[in-house]
Amino acid sequence: MGISLSWPSGLEWLAVIPLLSVLVFVHELGHFLAAILVKVRVEEFGFGYPPRALVLFERNGVKFTLNWLPFGGFVRMAGEEQGSEDPGSLASKAPWQRFIVFAAGSTMNVLLAILIYTVVFAGGTPEYTGRMVVGDVAPGSPAAAAGLQPNDILVRIGEQETDSFDSVSSATNAVLGRETTVIVERDGAEVAVQLVPRSPEERPAGQGALGITITLDEPVGVRHHSVSLPTAFSLGLQRVAFLFTAMAEGLGRLILSPVLPSVEAPEGGVSGPVGIARLAGEAAQMGWVTFLDLGAFLSLNFALINALPLPALDGGHIVFVILEWLRRGKKVPPQKEALVHLAGMMLLIGLMVVVSYLDVVRWIQGGSAIPGG
């Protein structure tokens, strides 16, 4: 079932500290490296958040500091807030250079997710085996037409035995569009049916090739699938592309659903630091693979959220860079831009407080760490 991480009982949520620290540190490292690339003078690279505990060392004019709040880090650049036109300041750089600096954080989080998934796939992902039980059977689906019923146990699809989610998926994909024999166990006897698994373009929204849901009943074993490093990298890229697209679509639906009745809100809701801490604790108990998977997922989420065109976020800064470019180099007055980002920061903090309150209430009431879960 995987090697669990060692945390004191009841304090598993503390796993969120190293998890978020790495995500934020990598994000800030992106800003730091991009600033160095375009010759912005970096004054401080902080490990953790202020107040400052001590200066670890100083190199090339950059103070590397250790701070008391153990979450991630930060980069302080010359002219970042004051709008300085000093040649080494961020404000003095061309719009394309500032775009690189602001976009580098999210880019690094995406690269981190790719790296994590590459390691996971190369190291071997666990596949739990056991009886695959049919749950719902969609009306009008190939499974319904063939007479499959809830509680049937999948034994074989075509020539392949079905004792795991992966085996069901691979067996089904191997015979898409072709009449296939499916063997199930029902009331202690094997029953053979004929059906044609649907190709992707033939499937109604939310349904698969067969039109059934399946569950793993009483796992009896585990297999580990390892692949070569190039294959693992390719699978990591595919996984990141799929998740990032799904996240962007879900976020779009979440934003548009209150104003467009035709847009359905995604299931669940928004989770804050408290909910994430609970998820990290649960993932740590389940083993390294699950913990790393959550880390990659959160890294992508962090990249997407920071890229949103909202004040105080990297995407908000990029909006002002694009406005300057469209206005042929005419900047928005630094004081006005600072006020916009300050207002945005206050709104984000307020939202975080509300979401955290809901997370705590859900925790006290024994609800899931995932909203709606």
C-alpha positions in Angstrom: 0.0 0.0 0.0 3.0 2.3 -0.1 5.5 3.5 2.5 3.7 6.0 4.8 5.5 9.1 6.1 6.2 9.3 9.8 4.2 11.9 11.6 3.0 11.9 15.2 -0.5 10.7 15.5 -2.9 13.6 15.2 -0.3 15.9 13.7 -0.2 14.5 10.2 -1.4 17.9 8.9 2.1 19.2 9.7 3.1 17.6 6.4 1.7 20.7 4.8 4.7 22.7 6.0 7.4 21.0 3.9 4.9 20.6 1.1 4.0 24.3 0.7 7.5 25.4 1.5 8.9 23.6 -1.5 6.1 24.9 -3.8 6.6 28.5 -2.7 10.4 28.2 -2.7 10.4 26.9 -6.3 8.0 29.6 -7.3 10.3 32.3 -5.8 13.4 30.7 -7.3 11.8 31.2 -10.7 11.5 34.9 -10.0 15.0 35.0 -8.7 16.6 33.3 -11.7 14.6 35.4 -14.1 15.6 38.6 -12.3 19.3 37.6 -12.6 18.8 36.8 -16.3 17.4 40.3 -17.2 19.9 42.0 -14.8 17.5 43.1 -12.1 19.3 43.8 -8.9 18.0 41.3 -6.3 18.4 42.6 -2.7 17.2 39.6 -0.7 16.3 35.9 -1.2 14.5 34.8 1.9 13.9 31.3 3.2 10.5 31.5 5.0 8.6 34.7 5.6 9.6 37.6 7.8 10.3 38.5 10.5 13.9 37.8 9.8 15.8 35.4 12.0 19.3 35.9 10.6 21.3 36.5 7.5 22.8 33.2 6.3 25.3 34.7 3.9 25.6 37.4 1.2 26.7 36.9 -2.3 27.0 39.3 -5.2 25.0 41.9 -3.2 22.1 39.4 -2.5 21.3 38.7 1.2 20.2 35.1 1.7 18.1 35.2 4.9 16.4 32.8 7.2 13.0 33.9 8.4 10.8 32.8 11.3 7.6 31.7 9.4 8.5 28.3 7.8 6.6 28.6 4.5 8.4 28.9 1.2 10.3 32.1 0.6 10.4 35.5 -1.1 12.5 37.6 -3.4 13.0 41.3 -2.9 14.1 43.2 -6.0 15.3 46.8 -6.4 12.5 49.1 -7.3 9.8 46.5 -7.1 7.5 48.6 -5.0 8.8 52.2 -5.2 8.7 52.4 -9.0 12.4 53.3 -9.1 14.0 54.1 -12.4 17.5 53.0 -11.2 19.1 51.0 -14.0 19.2 47.9 -11.9 15.6 48.2 -10.7 12.7 46.0 -11.9 10.7 49.1 -12.9 13.4 50.3 -15.2 13.3 47.2 -17.4 11.5 46.8 -20.7 8.0 45.3 -20.6 9.1 42.0 -22.0 11.8 41.7 -19.4 9.3 42.3 -16.5 6.9 39.9 -18.2 9.7 37.2 -17.9 10.3 38.0 -14.3 6.6 37.8 -13.3 5.8 34.7 -15.4 8.8 32.8 -14.2 7.3 31.8 -10.9 4.3 29.9 -12.4 6.5 28.5 -15.1 8.8 26.9 -12.4 5.7 25.4 -10.6 4.7 23.8 -13.9 8.2 22.4 -14.4 8.2 21.1 -10.8 5.0 19.2 -11.5 6.5 17.7 -14.6 9.6 16.6 -12.6 7.5 15.1 -9.9 5.4 13.1 -12.2 8.5 11.9 -14.1 10.0 10.6 -10.9 6.7 9.0 -9.9 6.3 7.2 -13.2 10.0 6.2 -13.4 9.9 4.9 -9.8 6.9 2.8 -10.4 3.2 3.7 -9.6 1.2 1.3 -7.5 -1.7 -0.6 -9.1 -4.1 -2.2 -6.6 -5.7 -5.5 -7.7 -8.9 -7.2 -6.7 -12.4 -7.7 -7.8 -13.7 -5.0 -10.2 -17.4 -4.5 -9.4 -19.9 -2.8 -11.7 -21.6 0.1 -10.1 -24.0 2.2 -12.2 -25.0 1.2 -15.7 -26.0 4.1 -17.9 -29.2 3.7 -19.8 -28.7 3.3 -23.6 -25.0 2.5 -23.1 -23.3 -0.6 -24.6 -23.2 -2.2 -21.2 -27.0 -1.6 -20.7 -27.7 -3.0 -24.2 -25.6 -6.1 -23.4 -27.4 -6.7 -20.1 -24.7 -5.9 -17.6 -26.1 -5.3 -14.1 -24.9 -3.5 -11.0 -22.8 -5.8 -8.7 -21.6 -7.8 -11.7 -17.9 -8.6 -11.2 -15.7 -8.0 -14.3 -13.6 -11.1 -15.1 -12.4 -10.5 -18.6 -12.8 -8.0 -21.5 -11.7 -9.6 -24.8 -8.6 -11.7 -24.0 -7.5 -9.6 -21.0 -8.3 -10.3 -17.4 -9.7 -7.3 -15.5 -8.4 -7.2 -11.9 -7.5 -3.5 -11.6 -8.6 -0.1 -12.9 -5.7 0.0 -15.3 -6.4 -3.4 -16.7 -10.1 -2.5 -17.3 -9.0 0.7 -19.1 -6.3 -1.0 -21.3 -8.5 -4.0 -22.1 -11.3 -1.6 -23.2 -9.1 0.7 -25.2 -7.7 -2.3 -27.1 -11.1 -3.2 -28.5 -12.8 0.2 -29.1 -15.3 0.0 -31.9 -15.2 -3.8 -32.2 -17.6 -6.3 -30.9 -16.1 -7.9 -27.9 -16.9 -10.7 -25.4 -17.1 -9.5 -21.8 -17.2 -12.1 -19.1 -18.7 -11.2 -15.7 -19.4 -13.2 -12.6 -23.0 -13.0 -11.4 -24.4 -14.9 -8.5 -21.4 -17.2 -8.5 -21.6 -18.1 -12.2 -19.8 -16.7 -15.2 -21.9 -14.9 -17.8 -20.6 -13.9 -21.3 -22.1 -10.9 -23.1 -21.3 -9.2 -26.4 -20.9 -5.4 -26.7 -19.1 -2.8 -28.7 -17.1 -0.2 -26.6 -17.6 3.3 -27.8 -14.9 5.5 -29.3 -14.3 8.9 -27.5 -16.4 10.8 -30.1 -19.4 8.5 -29.5 -19.6 8.9 -25.7 -22.0 11.2 -24.0 -20.5 13.7 -21.6 -19.4 12.0 -18.3 -19.5 8.5 -19.7 -16.8 6.0 -20.7 -16.5 3.5 -23.5 -18.8 0.9 -21.8 -21.2 3.2 -19.9 -20.5 1.8 -16.4 -18.8 2.9 -13.2 -16.6 0.4 -11.4 -15.2 0.0 -7.9 -12.4 -2.0 -6.5 -13.8 -4.4 -3.9 -11.5 -5.7 -1.2 -8.0 -5.1 -2.7 -6.0 -8.3 -2.6 -2.6 -7.2 -4.0 -0.5 -4.5 -5.5 1.6 -4.3 -8.6 4.2 -1.6 -9.4 4.6 -0.4 -13.0 8.0 1.2 -13.8 8.9 2.7 -17.2 12.0 4.1 -18.8 13.0 7.7 -18.0 12.0 9.1 -21.5 8.7 7.3 -21.2 8.2 8.6 -17.7 9.0 12.2 -18.9 6.4 11.8 -21.7 3.8 10.5 -19.3 4.6 13.3 -16.9 4.0 15.9 -19.7 0.7 14.3 -20.6 -0.4 14.2 -17.0 0.4 17.9 -16.5 -1.3 18.9 -19.7 -4.4 17.0 -18.8 -4.6 18.3 -15.2 -3.8 21.9 -16.1 -6.5 21.9 -18.8 -9.0 20.4 -16.4 -8.1 22.9 -13.7 -8.5 25.8 -16.1 -11.8 24.5 -17.3 -13.1 24.0 -13.7 -11.9 27.4 -12.6 -13.6 29.0 -15.6 -16.9 27.2 -14.8 -16.6 28.3 -11.2 -16.2 31.9 -12.2 -18.9 31.9 -14.9 -21.6 29.7 -13.3 -23.0 32.5 -11.0 -23.5 34.8 -14.0 -24.3 32.4 -16.8 -27.2 29.9 -16.0 -26.1 27.7 -18.9 -22.7 27.0 -17.3 -22.8 24.3 -14.6 -20.6 24.9 -11.5 -18.0 22.2 -11.0 -18.5 19.7 -8.2 -17.0 20.5 -4.8 -15.8 24.0 -4.0 -12.8 26.0 -2.9 -10.4 24.8 -0.2 -8.0 27.0 1.7 -4.8 26.4 3.8 -6.7 24.4 6.5 -8.2 22.1 3.9 -4.9 21.7 2.1 -3.2 20.8 5.5 -5.8 18.1 6.0 -5.2 16.8 2.5 -1.5 16.8 3.0 -1.9 14.8 6.2 -4.1 12.2 4.5 -1.7 11.9 1.6 1.3 11.5 3.9 -0.4 8.6 5.6 -1.1 6.9 2.3 2.6 6.9 1.2 5.2 8.7 -0.9 3.5 8.3 -4.2 0.2 9.8 -3.0 2.1 12.6 -1.2 4.1 13.4 -4.4 1.0 13.3 -6.5 -0.7 15.8 -4.3 2.4 18.0 -4.4 2.4 18.0 -8.2 -1.3 18.8 -8.2 -0.9 21.7 -5.8 2.1 23.0 -7.8 0.0 23.2 -10.9 -2.9 24.8 -8.9 -0.4 27.3 -7.5 0.9 28.1 -11.0 -2.7 28.6 -12.4 -3.9 30.8 -9.5 -0.8 33.0 -9.6 -1.2 33.5 -13.4 -4.8 34.8 -13.0 -5.1 38.5 -14.1 -6.0 39.6 -10.5 -4.4 42.4 -8.5 -1.6 41.4 -6.2 -0.9 38.2 -8.1 1.7 37.7 -10.8 -1.0 37.7 -13.4 -2.1 41.1 -12.1 1.4 42.5 -12.5 1.5 41.1 -16.0 -1.7 42.9 -16.9 0.0 46.2 -16.1 3.0 45.2 -18.2 0.7 44.5 -21.2 -1.1 47.8 -20.7 2.3 49.6 -20.8 3.1 47.7 -24.0 -0.3 48.6 -25.6 0.2 52.3 -24.6 3.6 52.3 -26.3 5.7 52.6 -23.2 3.4 54.9 -21.2 3.3 53.4 -17.7 0.4 53.5 -15.3 1.5 55.8 -12.4 3.3 53.6 -9.8 1.1 55.0 -7.0 -2.1 54.0 -8.8 -0.8 50.5 -9.6 0.3 50.1 -6.0 -3.2 51.0 -4.8 -4.8 48.5 -7.1 -2.5 45.7 -5.9 -3.1 46.7 -2.2 -6.8 46.5 -2.7 -6.4 43.2 -4.4 -4.3 41.9 -1.6 -6.9 42.9 1.0 -9.6 41.1 -1.0 -7.5 38.0 -1.3 -6.8 38.0 2.5 -10.5 38.4 3.2 -11.3 35.6 0.9 -8.7 33.4 2.5 -10.1 34.1 6.0 -13.6 33.1 4.8 -12.4 30.0 3.1 -10.3 29.0 6.1 -13.3 29.5 8.4 -15.4 27.2 6.2 -12.5 24.6 6.2 -12.4 24.7 10.0 -16.2 24.4 10.4 -16.2 21.4 8.0 -13.3 19.8 10.0 -15.1 20.3 13.3 -18.3 18.8 11.8 -16.4 15.7 10.6 -16.7 16.6 6.9 -14.2 15.8 4.2 -11.1 17.8 3.5 -12.4 18.3 0.0 -15.4 20.6 -0.2 -18.4 18.6 -1.3 -16.5 15.4 -0.7 
